[in-house]
Amino acid sequence: MKNVVDHIPVFLINLDRAPHRLARMDEKLRSLGIAYERFAAIDGRTLSPDFVEAFAPRATWTKATKRPIANEVACFHSHLSVLQIIRDRGYERACVLEDDLDFAPDFGTFLDPTLQLPADTDFLKLEVAKFRQLKVLPLGPIGVRTLGLISQDGDAGAAAYIVTALGARNLLPQLKPMVNFYDHQAFGAVTWKPRVYHVIPFPAHQEDGSEMGRAAEHWVSRSKTPERKVRTRKPFHRRMKSSIKKRMSFPRKVAGYVRLHGIWVTAGLLFRAKLMERAELVGELYRPHELNASCSPSPRNRNP
């Protein structure tokens, strides 16, 4: 496909058995003048139970009572493979898309290789899946939208994001083994502290449903709704013990980070945590309809 506009490399993850999705995405991307490279997604139907267990071992899975289905493992494996391609080719920045997206008219502006991003950027997220009200700490303008930090729930979804060379190098060692779903392990705090920024309002929106099984099903077995438990007050000495443990956990974590990563990396992580705390305290509250793919001049000029 011929480039219409100059932009960073774009990878489209698409299953061989979903040509209808490829045709729809091809039409949308062509209308925006965006060239892309298709990556044949790994199909969960071809993965054996042994491979799933080896890729996402039960012993290391974050939620021992629940297991990922083969489709989620395949989705994770597909994103991992694309990141390896980006690293091996030496791209400074690249965009990763899934095949179930709608785009705002200005989506292409965020693929501009000259777009200014914070120097520590690992990822720039262009959508968030199944969002509700989110607190956003605005950092400054980016195009006609706003660059921000989302304090909670900003890691959900991996349908549209930009990864930098720094982000790919930092993330790849953290993706083996699979201990959580891709979006939470890549953008969340499961194994590391990535520098993830968001474009607000989101210039991309994920459609409902997915051929890769992301929205349709998340678990191998679904547990029944647990019975309601009667809450009882703990004895005083147990409450005091729990309180002391909570108060001592933070200094222990800081000391552990200093031993593993050094004082400067730890200081950077603490600064990042302070930013996220500020986002939670003073961040602007956005309603779901204000975060969709519609192109508005500025989120700050929205109606109350």
N, C-alpha and C positions, 0 to 999 in steps of 0.2 A: 504494500500500500504506500502511495506517495505522500510525503509530508506536505501538508498545506501550511502549517505554521511551525516555527522552530520551537521545539519543546524537549523536555527530558524524556528518556526512554519510558515507554508505557508497556506493562505486561498485563495481559488479560487472561485470567485463569478460567478455562472452559472445558467441560467434559466432552469427550467424543460423542457421547450419546445425547448431547443437548445442542444439536445444530440450530434449533429454533432460537435458543438464547444467543448464540453467536451471531445469527443474522440480525437479531434485534439490536444487540450491542454494536455491531458493525455499522448499522444505520445511524444510531445515535452518535457514535464517535466520528463518523464521516461528516455528519452535519455540523460538528464543532471543529472540523479540520484537524482531528487528532489521529495520528498514526499509532499503531500498536503492534506488539508481537504477541501472538497467541501462545499460551502455554497449555499443553494438553494435561488437564487435571488428572490426578490419580483417582481412580474409581474405587470407592469403598467396597463394591461388589466383588472386586478381584482380590481383596486382602483376606488372608487366612486368619483364623483365630490365633494361631501361633505368632504370626507377624504382629497382630494387634497387641498381644501380650508382651512381645519383645520391644515394641516401639513405645508402649505406654505401660510399663510394668506395674502390677498391682501394688508392689511394695513401695513405690515412689509416688503413686498417684495421690493427689492432695485430698481427695475425698474417697476414703477406703470403702465406703458403703455403696458407691456408685461407680460405674465404669463407662468410658466413652464407647459409642458405637463405632463400627468400622468407617462409616462416612465421616465422622469427626476426625478420626485418625488420618484418613485420606486427605481431608481438607488441610489439616496441620502439615502433613507431608508435602502437599502441593506448595503451600506458602514457604516452607523451609527450602524446597528446591529452587523456587524463584529467587529467594534471598541469596542462595549460593551462586546462582548465575550472576546476579548483580555484583556480588563481591568479586567473583572470578574475572569478570569483564572490566572491573575497575571503574564503574560508574560512580560519579560524585553524588548523584541523586537520581532516583527512579521512582515511578509510580506503579503501584500494584492495584489491580481492579479485579473484582469478581464479576460474574456475568449476569447479575440481577439488579442493575442500578438505573436510576434516573438522574439526570444531570441538570444543573442550573446553566443558563446561557453563558455565564462567565467562568465556567469550570476550567476552561483552558488557560486562564490567566495564572492559575496556581501551578501550572506545568512549565512556566517560563523559567529557563535555567538561570536568569539573572534576578529572579525573585529573592529579596533579602529575607533570610531566616536567622534566628538567633544562632550564634556560633556553636552552641552546645546541642543543637537539635539532633535527636535520633530519629524521631518520626513527626510528621505533620499529618494529623488525621483529618480527613475530609468528610467523614460521616461517623455517626454513632448509632448502633443498632438498638431499636426498641427503647428510645429515650423517653424519659418523663421530664419533670421539671429538673433543671440542672443549674447549679451555681457556677458561674463563670467569672474568672478574674481577667478582665480585659487588659492586654499588654500594649496594644497599639494597632494601627490600621494595617491591613494586608489586602491590597486591591481595594474593592469597595466594601470589604467585610472587615472583621476584627480578628486579630490573633489573640487567643486566650488560653487560659489554663482551666480545666474542669477538675474540681476537687474530688468528686465521687462519680462513679459510673461512666467515666469517660473512656474506659478501656474496652467497653463492649462493642463488638463489631470489628471486622477486618475486611470490609468490602471495598474500601477506597482509602488509600493512605500513601504518603510519600516517605520513602526511607532514604536516609543519607548514607554515604560510605561509612561514616562513623557509627551510625545505627546498625548497619549490617554487620560490621566487625564486632560490635559490642553484643549484639543479640545472638548471633549464630552459636557461640559456645553455650548459651543458656537454653537452647532448644532441645538438648538431648540429655536425658530422656524427656519424653512428653509427660508432664505432671499435671497439666490443666488444659483447657481448651485454648486454641492458638491465640485468640485475642487477649485473654486474661494473662497467659504466660508471656506474650510479647510486649503488651502495653501496660500490664498491671505490675503489681509488686510481689509476684509469686517468687521469683528467683533473683530479681535485680531491680534497680531504680532507673528506668529509662527516662530520657528527656522527651516527653510527648507534649506537643502543642496541638491546638485545635483551631480550625477556621470556623468562625461564628458569624452568621448562620451557616450551617453545613451546605456546601455546594453540591453535594451528592446525597442521594437518598436510596436506601436498599428496599427493593420491593419485597412483599411478603412471599415466603416460600423460597425454596432453593433446591436445585437438582442435587446438590452435595449434602443435603440433609441438615443444614445448619439450623434452619428455623423449624423444621418439621419434627425433629426428634433429637434429644440430647443424651439419652441414657440407654444402656442395654436393658436394664430392668427398672421399672418405675415402682417405687415403694408406695404403699397405701398411706393415706392421710393418717398421721399419728394421732393417737388418742390424746385428748387434752389432759395435761398433767396438773395436779393441784400444787401450786407453789407454796413451799414452806420456808419459813425464815431460818437461816443458818444460825447456829450458836455463835455467841460473841467472839470466841477465840478463833473460830474458822473465818469469820468476817475480817478480823484483824490480820490473820495470816494471808488472806487473799489480797487485802489492801497493801500489805508490805511487799508482796510479790510483784504487784502491779507497779508500785513506785520504784522498785529496784530493777525492773526489766529494762527500762530505757537506758540507765547508765551502763548496764551490762551489754546491751546491743551496741552502744557507742564504742565501748572499749573493744568489743569484738571486731567492729569495722576498722578501728584504728590498727589493730594487730594484723588484719588481713589486707587492708587497702592503703594504709598510711593516713596521716592526719589531714592532708590536703583533700584527698578524695572524700574522706568522712565529712570535712567541713563543707564541701560542695553538696553532699547529700543532705546535710542538716539545713543548708540554705534553701535547697529545693523543698524540703519538708515544711519549712517556714512559709514559703510561697504558697504551698498547697493549703496550709492552715489559714493563711490570709484569704485565699480564695473561698474557703468555707465560711469565714467570718464576714467578709465584706464583699464577696463576689456578687455580681448581678444575677438575679434569678430569672431564667428564661423559661417560658412556657413552651410545650412541644411544638405548637404551630409557629413559633418564632424561630425554630431551629430547623425547619424543613428546607428543601432545596430551592425555594423561591428566591429570586434575586432582588433583595431590597437594598436601597442606597446605603443604609447604615443601621445596625441593630440598635444604636443608641437613639434613633429617631422613631422608634416604634411607639405605637399607641398603648396606653396603659390598659 
